[in-house]
């Protein structure tokens, strides 16, 4: 029987990276779960983690681990469910590759997720969206970039990481106005752009004079923005009327507001621009 280290290495390098093609952020989530789990198993077995064998990874130890993170560490039920989902994937792989572990893998698979209340759905109201775009700064070296970021978020409902990964080549401004987003699971999708959004992006690309492979949104130092920099920049740009709770996830609120506006416009007359979907326009 192979060592636990060999199994873990094959799980990450072959299964997660090569076969499933997961992005680095998703792989880090699996890594964090297995790091905590293996440390818990090593303590229970009273052996160094380097001397663990597959038979040590029993279903009972998974239950003990879940109890540890929820009761001892005080993690939320949603975190417990996330860790369990990662272990479900790992044990499916182990059961497929090592039939002698199939019985334990089936027991782990039978461990259910815990029910959690759905999170509160927040969004910005019409007047808040109106004030937000009207209050965005129009002067300054980063004003055009920040305005374009908010417009793309509201137009597409994209995740912050998808916006951070955008390159100049991902934007089509000559033919059909659209933008290509690289999302979870290494999947691509195209989203149409409003004329107002396209005009802002056209000005941004012209001012930046970037090549097709450069980042669409860059910092003062001409470096690609991370999703953490996006969040900080968005919160710093928000007007004072937005409550502190809402400032924590402005991209999520814009996403929900965008979805609500598009649904309302679809049932009324269809939305091909910002003005038709919201009842007002925005000039750059």
MODELLER restraints for C-alpha pairs under 7 A, 6 or more apart:
rsr = mdl.restraints
at = mdl.atoms
rsr.add(forms.Gaussian(group=physical.xy_distance, feature=features.Distance(at['CA:3:A'], at['CA:53:A']), mean=5.36, stdev=0.5))
rsr.add(forms.Gaussian(group=physical.xy_distance, feature=features.Distance(at['CA:3:A'], at['CA:54:A']), mean=6.67, stdev=0.5))
rsr.add(forms.Gaussian(group=physical.xy_distance, feature=features.Distance(at['CA:4:A'], at['CA:52:A']), mean=6.12, stdev=0.5))
rsr.add(forms.Gaussian(group=physical.xy_distance, feature=features.Distance(at['CA:4:A'], at['CA:53:A']), mean=5.32, stdev=0.5))
rsr.add(forms.Gaussian(group=physical.xy_distance, feature=features.Distance(at['CA:4:A'], at['CA:54:A']), mean=5.69, stdev=0.5))
rsr.add(forms.Gaussian(group=physical.xy_distance, feature=features.Distance(at['CA:16:A'], at['CA:22:A']), mean=5.87, stdev=0.5))
rsr.add(forms.Gaussian(group=physical.xy_distance, feature=features.Distance(at['CA:21:A'], at['CA:185:A']), mean=6.92, stdev=0.5))
rsr.add(forms.Gaussian(group=physical.xy_distance, feature=features.Distance(at['CA:21:A'], at['CA:186:A']), mean=6.73, stdev=0.5))
rsr.add(forms.Gaussian(group=physical.xy_distance, feature=features.Distance(at['CA:22:A'], at['CA:185:A']), mean=5.61, stdev=0.5))
rsr.add(forms.Gaussian(group=physical.xy_distance, feature=features.Distance(at['CA:22:A'], at['CA:186:A']), mean=6.62, stdev=0.5))
rsr.add(forms.Gaussian(group=physical.xy_distance, feature=features.Distance(at['CA:23:A'], at['CA:185:A']), mean=6.76, stdev=0.5))
rsr.add(forms.Gaussian(group=physical.xy_distance, feature=features.Distance(at['CA:23:A'], at['CA:186:A']), mean=6.65, stdev=0.5))
rsr.add(forms.Gaussian(group=physical.xy_distance, feature=features.Distance(at['CA:30:A'], at['CA:86:A']), mean=5.86, stdev=0.5))
rsr.add(forms.Gaussian(group=physical.xy_distance, feature=features.Distance(at['CA:33:A'], at['CA:83:A']), mean=5.67, stdev=0.5))
rsr.add(forms.Gaussian(group=physical.xy_distance, feature=features.Distance(at['CA:33:A'], at['CA:86:A']), mean=6.91, stdev=0.5))
rsr.add(forms.Gaussian(group=physical.xy_distance, feature=features.Distance(at['CA:37:A'], at['CA:65:A']), mean=6.30, stdev=0.5))
rsr.add(forms.Gaussian(group=physical.xy_distance, feature=features.Distance(at['CA:38:A'], at['CA:49:A']), mean=6.91, stdev=0.5))
rsr.add(forms.Gaussian(group=physical.xy_distance, feature=features.Distance(at['CA:39:A'], at['CA:49:A']), mean=6.79, stdev=0.5))
rsr.add(forms.Gaussian(group=physical.xy_distance, feature=features.Distance(at['CA:40:A'], at['CA:65:A']), mean=6.43, stdev=0.5))
rsr.add(forms.Gaussian(group=physical.xy_distance, feature=features.Distance(at['CA:41:A'], at['CA:61:A']), mean=6.60, stdev=0.5))
rsr.add(forms.Gaussian(group=physical.xy_distance, feature=features.Distance(at['CA:42:A'], at['CA:48:A']), mean=5.99, stdev=0.5))
rsr.add(forms.Gaussian(group=physical.xy_distance, feature=features.Distance(at['CA:42:A'], at['CA:49:A']), mean=5.22, stdev=0.5))
rsr.add(forms.Gaussian(group=physical.xy_distance, feature=features.Distance(at['CA:58:A'], at['CA:104:A']), mean=5.96, stdev=0.5))
rsr.add(forms.Gaussian(group=physical.xy_distance, feature=features.Distance(at['CA:59:A'], at['CA:104:A']), mean=5.65, stdev=0.5))
rsr.add(forms.Gaussian(group=physical.xy_distance, feature=features.Distance(at['CA:59:A'], at['CA:107:A']), mean=5.88, stdev=0.5))
rsr.add(forms.Gaussian(group=physical.xy_distance, feature=features.Distance(at['CA:59:A'], at['CA:108:A']), mean=5.21, stdev=0.5))
rsr.add(forms.Gaussian(group=physical.xy_distance, feature=features.Distance(at['CA:66:A'], at['CA:80:A']), mean=6.38, stdev=0.5))
rsr.add(forms.Gaussian(group=physical.xy_distance, feature=features.Distance(at['CA:69:A'], at['CA:75:A']), mean=5.68, stdev=0.5))
rsr.add(forms.Gaussian(group=physical.xy_distance, feature=features.Distance(at['CA:69:A'], at['CA:80:A']), mean=6.90, stdev=0.5))
rsr.add(forms.Gaussian(group=physical.xy_distance, feature=features.Distance(at['CA:70:A'], at['CA:76:A']), mean=6.50, stdev=0.5))
rsr.add(forms.Gaussian(group=physical.xy_distance, feature=features.Distance(at['CA:70:A'], at['CA:77:A']), mean=6.89, stdev=0.5))
rsr.add(forms.Gaussian(group=physical.xy_distance, feature=features.Distance(at['CA:70:A'], at['CA:80:A']), mean=6.38, stdev=0.5))
rsr.add(forms.Gaussian(group=physical.xy_distance, feature=features.Distance(at['CA:77:A'], at['CA:114:A']), mean=6.88, stdev=0.5))
rsr.add(forms.Gaussian(group=physical.xy_distance, feature=features.Distance(at['CA:77:A'], at['CA:116:A']), mean=6.82, stdev=0.5))
rsr.add(forms.Gaussian(group=physical.xy_distance, feature=features.Distance(at['CA:78:A'], at['CA:116:A']), mean=6.95, stdev=0.5))
rsr.add(forms.Gaussian(group=physical.xy_distance, feature=features.Distance(at['CA:81:A'], at['CA:113:A']), mean=5.65, stdev=0.5))
rsr.add(forms.Gaussian(group=physical.xy_distance, feature=features.Distance(at['CA:81:A'], at['CA:114:A']), mean=6.72, stdev=0.5))
rsr.add(forms.Gaussian(group=physical.xy_distance, feature=features.Distance(at['CA:88:A'], at['CA:108:A']), mean=6.64, stdev=0.5))
rsr.add(forms.Gaussian(group=physical.xy_distance, feature=features.Distance(at['CA:88:A'], at['CA:109:A']), mean=5.76, stdev=0.5))
rsr.add(forms.Gaussian(group=physical.xy_distance, feature=features.Distance(at['CA:91:A'], at['CA:105:A']), mean=5.04, stdev=0.5))
rsr.add(forms.Gaussian(group=physical.xy_distance, feature=features.Distance(at['CA:92:A'], at['CA:105:A']), mean=6.20, stdev=0.5))
rsr.add(forms.Gaussian(group=physical.xy_distance, feature=features.Distance(at['CA:94:A'], at['CA:101:A']), mean=6.75, stdev=0.5))
rsr.add(forms.Gaussian(group=physical.xy_distance, feature=features.Distance(at['CA:95:A'], at['CA:101:A']), mean=5.29, stdev=0.5))
rsr.add(forms.Gaussian(group=physical.xy_distance, feature=features.Distance(at['CA:95:A'], at['CA:102:A']), mean=4.25, stdev=0.5))
rsr.add(forms.Gaussian(group=physical.xy_distance, feature=features.Distance(at['CA:95:A'], at['CA:105:A']), mean=5.50, stdev=0.5))
rsr.add(forms.Gaussian(group=physical.xy_distance, feature=features.Distance(at['CA:122:A'], at['CA:253:A']), mean=6.15, stdev=0.5))
rsr.add(forms.Gaussian(group=physical.xy_distance, feature=features.Distance(at['CA:123:A'], at['CA:253:A']), mean=4.37, stdev=0.5))
rsr.add(forms.Gaussian(group=physical.xy_distance, feature=features.Distance(at['CA:123:A'], at['CA:254:A']), mean=6.75, stdev=0.5))
rsr.add(forms.Gaussian(group=physical.xy_distance, feature=features.Distance(at['CA:123:A'], at['CA:256:A']), mean=5.46, stdev=0.5))
rsr.add(forms.Gaussian(group=physical.xy_distance, feature=features.Distance(at['CA:123:A'], at['CA:257:A']), mean=5.32, stdev=0.5))
rsr.add(forms.Gaussian(group=physical.xy_distance, feature=features.Distance(at['CA:124:A'], at['CA:253:A']), mean=5.87, stdev=0.5))
rsr.add(forms.Gaussian(group=physical.xy_distance, feature=features.Distance(at['CA:124:A'], at['CA:254:A']), mean=6.81, stdev=0.5))
rsr.add(forms.Gaussian(group=physical.xy_distance, feature=features.Distance(at['CA:124:A'], at['CA:257:A']), mean=5.77, stdev=0.5))
rsr.add(forms.Gaussian(group=physical.xy_distance, feature=features.Distance(at['CA:132:A'], at['CA:239:A']), mean=6.69, stdev=0.5))
rsr.add(forms.Gaussian(group=physical.xy_distance, feature=features.Distance(at['CA:135:A'], at['CA:239:A']), mean=6.72, stdev=0.5))
rsr.add(forms.Gaussian(group=physical.xy_distance, feature=features.Distance(at['CA:136:A'], at['CA:147:A']), mean=6.65, stdev=0.5))
rsr.add(forms.Gaussian(group=physical.xy_distance, feature=features.Distance(at['CA:136:A'], at['CA:237:A']), mean=6.90, stdev=0.5))
rsr.add(forms.Gaussian(group=physical.xy_distance, feature=features.Distance(at['CA:137:A'], at['CA:143:A']), mean=5.68, stdev=0.5))
rsr.add(forms.Gaussian(group=physical.xy_distance, feature=features.Distance(at['CA:144:A'], at['CA:204:A']), mean=6.62, stdev=0.5))
rsr.add(forms.Gaussian(group=physical.xy_distance, feature=features.Distance(at['CA:145:A'], at['CA:204:A']), mean=6.59, stdev=0.5))
rsr.add(forms.Gaussian(group=physical.xy_distance, feature=features.Distance(at['CA:145:A'], at['CA:217:A']), mean=6.62, stdev=0.5))
rsr.add(forms.Gaussian(group=physical.xy_distance, feature=features.Distance(at['CA:148:A'], at['CA:197:A']), mean=6.95, stdev=0.5))
rsr.add(forms.Gaussian(group=physical.xy_distance, feature=features.Distance(at['CA:148:A'], at['CA:200:A']), mean=5.78, stdev=0.5))
rsr.add(forms.Gaussian(group=physical.xy_distance, feature=features.Distance(at['CA:148:A'], at['CA:201:A']), mean=6.36, stdev=0.5))
rsr.add(forms.Gaussian(group=physical.xy_distance, feature=features.Distance(at['CA:151:A'], at['CA:197:A']), mean=5.90, stdev=0.5))
rsr.add(forms.Gaussian(group=physical.xy_distance, feature=features.Distance(at['CA:152:A'], at['CA:197:A']), mean=6.48, stdev=0.5))
rsr.add(forms.Gaussian(group=physical.xy_distance, feature=features.Distance(at['CA:153:A'], at['CA:251:A']), mean=6.49, stdev=0.5))
rsr.add(forms.Gaussian(group=physical.xy_distance, feature=features.Distance(at['CA:153:A'], at['CA:254:A']), mean=6.46, stdev=0.5))
rsr.add(forms.Gaussian(group=physical.xy_distance, feature=features.Distance(at['CA:153:A'], at['CA:255:A']), mean=6.73, stdev=0.5))
rsr.add(forms.Gaussian(group=physical.xy_distance, feature=features.Distance(at['CA:154:A'], at['CA:254:A']), mean=5.20, stdev=0.5))
rsr.add(forms.Gaussian(group=physical.xy_distance, feature=features.Distance(at['CA:154:A'], at['CA:255:A']), mean=6.05, stdev=0.5))
rsr.add(forms.Gaussian(group=physical.xy_distance, feature=features.Distance(at['CA:154:A'], at['CA:258:A']), mean=5.37, stdev=0.5))
rsr.add(forms.Gaussian(group=physical.xy_distance, feature=features.Distance(at['CA:155:A'], at['CA:193:A']), mean=6.69, stdev=0.5))
rsr.add(forms.Gaussian(group=physical.xy_distance, feature=features.Distance(at['CA:155:A'], at['CA:194:A']), mean=6.96, stdev=0.5))
rsr.add(forms.Gaussian(group=physical.xy_distance, feature=features.Distance(at['CA:155:A'], at['CA:258:A']), mean=6.56, stdev=0.5))
rsr.add(forms.Gaussian(group=physical.xy_distance, feature=features.Distance(at['CA:156:A'], at['CA:191:A']), mean=6.34, stdev=0.5))
rsr.add(forms.Gaussian(group=physical.xy_distance, feature=features.Distance(at['CA:157:A'], at['CA:254:A']), mean=6.81, stdev=0.5))
rsr.add(forms.Gaussian(group=physical.xy_distance, feature=features.Distance(at['CA:157:A'], at['CA:255:A']), mean=4.12, stdev=0.5))
rsr.add(forms.Gaussian(group=physical.xy_distance, feature=features.Distance(at['CA:157:A'], at['CA:258:A']), mean=6.14, stdev=0.5))
rsr.add(forms.Gaussian(group=physical.xy_distance, feature=features.Distance(at['CA:158:A'], at['CA:255:A']), mean=6.85, stdev=0.5))
rsr.add(forms.Gaussian(group=physical.xy_distance, feature=features.Distance(at['CA:160:A'], at['CA:227:A']), mean=5.86, stdev=0.5))
rsr.add(forms.Gaussian(group=physical.xy_distance, feature=features.Distance(at['CA:160:A'], at['CA:251:A']), mean=6.55, stdev=0.5))
rsr.add(forms.Gaussian(group=physical.xy_distance, feature=features.Distance(at['CA:161:A'], at['CA:227:A']), mean=5.46, stdev=0.5))
rsr.add(forms.Gaussian(group=physical.xy_distance, feature=features.Distance(at['CA:162:A'], at['CA:181:A']), mean=5.96, stdev=0.5))
rsr.add(forms.Gaussian(group=physical.xy_distance, feature=features.Distance(at['CA:162:A'], at['CA:182:A']), mean=5.82, stdev=0.5))
rsr.add(forms.Gaussian(group=physical.xy_distance, feature=features.Distance(at['CA:162:A'], at['CA:183:A']), mean=5.92, stdev=0.5))
rsr.add(forms.Gaussian(group=physical.xy_distance, feature=features.Distance(at['CA:164:A'], at['CA:225:A']), mean=6.01, stdev=0.5))
rsr.add(forms.Gaussian(group=physical.xy_distance, feature=features.Distance(at['CA:164:A'], at['CA:226:A']), mean=5.95, stdev=0.5))
rsr.add(forms.Gaussian(group=physical.xy_distance, feature=features.Distance(at['CA:164:A'], at['CA:227:A']), mean=5.87, stdev=0.5))
rsr.add(forms.Gaussian(group=physical.xy_distance, feature=features.Distance(at['CA:166:A'], at['CA:215:A']), mean=6.02, stdev=0.5))
rsr.add(forms.Gaussian(group=physical.xy_distance, feature=features.Distance(at['CA:166:A'], at['CA:216:A']), mean=5.64, stdev=0.5))
rsr.add(forms.Gaussian(group=physical.xy_distance, feature=features.Distance(at['CA:167:A'], at['CA:212:A']), mean=6.84, stdev=0.5))
rsr.add(forms.Gaussian(group=physical.xy_distance, feature=features.Distance(at['CA:167:A'], at['CA:213:A']), mean=5.81, stdev=0.5))
rsr.add(forms.Gaussian(group=physical.xy_distance, feature=features.Distance(at['CA:167:A'], at['CA:214:A']), mean=5.57, stdev=0.5))
rsr.add(forms.Gaussian(group=physical.xy_distance, feature=features.Distance(at['CA:167:A'], at['CA:215:A']), mean=4.38, stdev=0.5))
rsr.add(forms.Gaussian(group=physical.xy_distance, feature=features.Distance(at['CA:167:A'], at['CA:216:A']), mean=4.81, stdev=0.5))
rsr.add(forms.Gaussian(group=physical.xy_distance, feature=features.Distance(at['CA:168:A'], at['CA:212:A']), mean=4.87, stdev=0.5))
rsr.add(forms.Gaussian(group=physical.xy_distance, feature=features.Distance(at['CA:168:A'], at['CA:213:A']), mean=6.17, stdev=0.5))
rsr.add(forms.Gaussian(group=physical.xy_distance, feature=features.Distance(at['CA:168:A'], at['CA:214:A']), mean=6.02, stdev=0.5))
rsr.add(forms.Gaussian(group=physical.xy_distance, feature=features.Distance(at['CA:168:A'], at['CA:215:A']), mean=6.13, stdev=0.5))
rsr.add(forms.Gaussian(group=physical.xy_distance, feature=features.Distance(at['CA:168:A'], at['CA:216:A']), mean=5.00, stdev=0.5))
rsr.add(forms.Gaussian(group=physical.xy_distance, feature=features.Distance(at['CA:169:A'], at['CA:212:A']), mean=4.64, stdev=0.5))
rsr.add(forms.Gaussian(group=physical.xy_distance, feature=features.Distance(at['CA:169:A'], at['CA:213:A']), mean=6.18, stdev=0.5))
rsr.add(forms.Gaussian(group=physical.xy_distance, feature=features.Distance(at['CA:170:A'], at['CA:179:A']), mean=5.76, stdev=0.5))
rsr.add(forms.Gaussian(group=physical.xy_distance, feature=features.Distance(at['CA:170:A'], at['CA:180:A']), mean=5.13, stdev=0.5))
rsr.add(forms.Gaussian(group=physical.xy_distance, feature=features.Distance(at['CA:171:A'], at['CA:178:A']), mean=6.26, stdev=0.5))
rsr.add(forms.Gaussian(group=physical.xy_distance, feature=features.Distance(at['CA:171:A'], at['CA:179:A']), mean=4.58, stdev=0.5))
rsr.add(forms.Gaussian(group=physical.xy_distance, feature=features.Distance(at['CA:171:A'], at['CA:180:A']), mean=6.52, stdev=0.5))
rsr.add(forms.Gaussian(group=physical.xy_distance, feature=features.Distance(at['CA:172:A'], at['CA:178:A']), mean=5.34, stdev=0.5))
rsr.add(forms.Gaussian(group=physical.xy_distance, feature=features.Distance(at['CA:172:A'], at['CA:179:A']), mean=6.10, stdev=0.5))
rsr.add(forms.Gaussian(group=physical.xy_distance, feature=features.Distance(at['CA:173:A'], at['CA:198:A']), mean=6.41, stdev=0.5))
rsr.add(forms.Gaussian(group=physical.xy_distance, feature=features.Distance(at['CA:177:A'], at['CA:192:A']), mean=5.78, stdev=0.5))
rsr.add(forms.Gaussian(group=physical.xy_distance, feature=features.Distance(at['CA:177:A'], at['CA:193:A']), mean=5.26, stdev=0.5))
rsr.add(forms.Gaussian(group=physical.xy_distance, feature=features.Distance(at['CA:177:A'], at['CA:198:A']), mean=6.81, stdev=0.5))
rsr.add(forms.Gaussian(group=physical.xy_distance, feature=features.Distance(at['CA:178:A'], at['CA:190:A']), mean=6.44, stdev=0.5))
rsr.add(forms.Gaussian(group=physical.xy_distance, feature=features.Distance(at['CA:178:A'], at['CA:191:A']), mean=5.40, stdev=0.5))
rsr.add(forms.Gaussian(group=physical.xy_distance, feature=features.Distance(at['CA:178:A'], at['CA:192:A']), mean=4.12, stdev=0.5))
rsr.add(forms.Gaussian(group=physical.xy_distance, feature=features.Distance(at['CA:178:A'], at['CA:193:A']), mean=4.94, stdev=0.5))
rsr.add(forms.Gaussian(group=physical.xy_distance, feature=features.Distance(at['CA:179:A'], at['CA:190:A']), mean=5.58, stdev=0.5))
rsr.add(forms.Gaussian(group=physical.xy_distance, feature=features.Distance(at['CA:179:A'], at['CA:191:A']), mean=5.36, stdev=0.5))
rsr.add(forms.Gaussian(group=physical.xy_distance, feature=features.Distance(at['CA:179:A'], at['CA:192:A']), mean=6.41, stdev=0.5))
rsr.add(forms.Gaussian(group=physical.xy_distance, feature=features.Distance(at['CA:179:A'], at['CA:193:A']), mean=6.81, stdev=0.5))
rsr.add(forms.Gaussian(group=physical.xy_distance, feature=features.Distance(at['CA:180:A'], at['CA:188:A']), mean=6.69, stdev=0.5))
rsr.add(forms.Gaussian(group=physical.xy_distance, feature=features.Distance(at['CA:180:A'], at['CA:189:A']), mean=5.63, stdev=0.5))
rsr.add(forms.Gaussian(group=physical.xy_distance, feature=features.Distance(at['CA:180:A'], at['CA:190:A']), mean=4.41, stdev=0.5))
rsr.add(forms.Gaussian(group=physical.xy_distance, feature=features.Distance(at['CA:180:A'], at['CA:191:A']), mean=6.41, stdev=0.5))
rsr.add(forms.Gaussian(group=physical.xy_distance, feature=features.Distance(at['CA:181:A'], at['CA:188:A']), mean=5.57, stdev=0.5))
rsr.add(forms.Gaussian(group=physical.xy_distance, feature=features.Distance(at['CA:181:A'], at['CA:189:A']), mean=5.38, stdev=0.5))
rsr.add(forms.Gaussian(group=physical.xy_distance, feature=features.Distance(at['CA:181:A'], at['CA:190:A']), mean=6.23, stdev=0.5))
rsr.add(forms.Gaussian(group=physical.xy_distance, feature=features.Distance(at['CA:182:A'], at['CA:188:A']), mean=4.61, stdev=0.5))
rsr.add(forms.Gaussian(group=physical.xy_distance, feature=features.Distance(at['CA:182:A'], at['CA:189:A']), mean=6.77, stdev=0.5))
rsr.add(forms.Gaussian(group=physical.xy_distance, feature=features.Distance(at['CA:194:A'], at['CA:272:A']), mean=6.30, stdev=0.5))
rsr.add(forms.Gaussian(group=physical.xy_distance, feature=features.Distance(at['CA:194:A'], at['CA:273:A']), mean=4.63, stdev=0.5))
rsr.add(forms.Gaussian(group=physical.xy_distance, feature=features.Distance(at['CA:194:A'], at['CA:274:A']), mean=6.21, stdev=0.5))
rsr.add(forms.Gaussian(group=physical.xy_distance, feature=features.Distance(at['CA:195:A'], at['CA:273:A']), mean=6.27, stdev=0.5))
rsr.add(forms.Gaussian(group=physical.xy_distance, feature=features.Distance(at['CA:200:A'], at['CA:284:A']), mean=6.48, stdev=0.5))
rsr.add(forms.Gaussian(group=physical.xy_distance, feature=features.Distance(at['CA:215:A'], at['CA:224:A']), mean=5.71, stdev=0.5))
rsr.add(forms.Gaussian(group=physical.xy_distance, feature=features.Distance(at['CA:217:A'], at['CA:224:A']), mean=6.62, stdev=0.5))
rsr.add(forms.Gaussian(group=physical.xy_distance, feature=features.Distance(at['CA:217:A'], at['CA:225:A']), mean=6.51, stdev=0.5))
rsr.add(forms.Gaussian(group=physical.xy_distance, feature=features.Distance(at['CA:218:A'], at['CA:224:A']), mean=4.76, stdev=0.5))
rsr.add(forms.Gaussian(group=physical.xy_distance, feature=features.Distance(at['CA:218:A'], at['CA:225:A']), mean=5.44, stdev=0.5))
rsr.add(forms.Gaussian(group=physical.xy_distance, feature=features.Distance(at['CA:219:A'], at['CA:225:A']), mean=5.96, stdev=0.5))
rsr.add(forms.Gaussian(group=physical.xy_distance, feature=features.Distance(at['CA:235:A'], at['CA:247:A']), mean=5.58, stdev=0.5))
rsr.add(forms.Gaussian(group=physical.xy_distance, feature=features.Distance(at['CA:261:A'], at['CA:277:A']), mean=5.89, stdev=0.5))
rsr.add(forms.Gaussian(group=physical.xy_distance, feature=features.Distance(at['CA:261:A'], at['CA:278:A']), mean=6.38, stdev=0.5))
rsr.add(forms.Gaussian(group=physical.xy_distance, feature=features.Distance(at['CA:262:A'], at['CA:271:A']), mean=6.65, stdev=0.5))
rsr.add(forms.Gaussian(group=physical.xy_distance, feature=features.Distance(at['CA:262:A'], at['CA:277:A']), mean=6.19, stdev=0.5))
rsr.add(forms.Gaussian(group=physical.xy_distance, feature=features.Distance(at['CA:265:A'], at['CA:271:A']), mean=5.48, stdev=0.5))
rsr.add(forms.Gaussian(group=physical.xy_distance, feature=features.Distance(at['CA:265:A'], at['CA:277:A']), mean=5.11, stdev=0.5))
rsr.add(forms.Gaussian(group=physical.xy_distance, feature=features.Distance(at['CA:271:A'], at['CA:277:A']), mean=4.96, stdev=0.5))
rsr.add(forms.Gaussian(group=physical.xy_distance, feature=features.Distance(at['CA:274:A'], at['CA:281:A']), mean=5.97, stdev=0.5))
rsr.add(forms.Gaussian(group=physical.xy_distance, feature=features.Distance(at['CA:275:A'], at['CA:281:A']), mean=4.12, stdev=0.5))
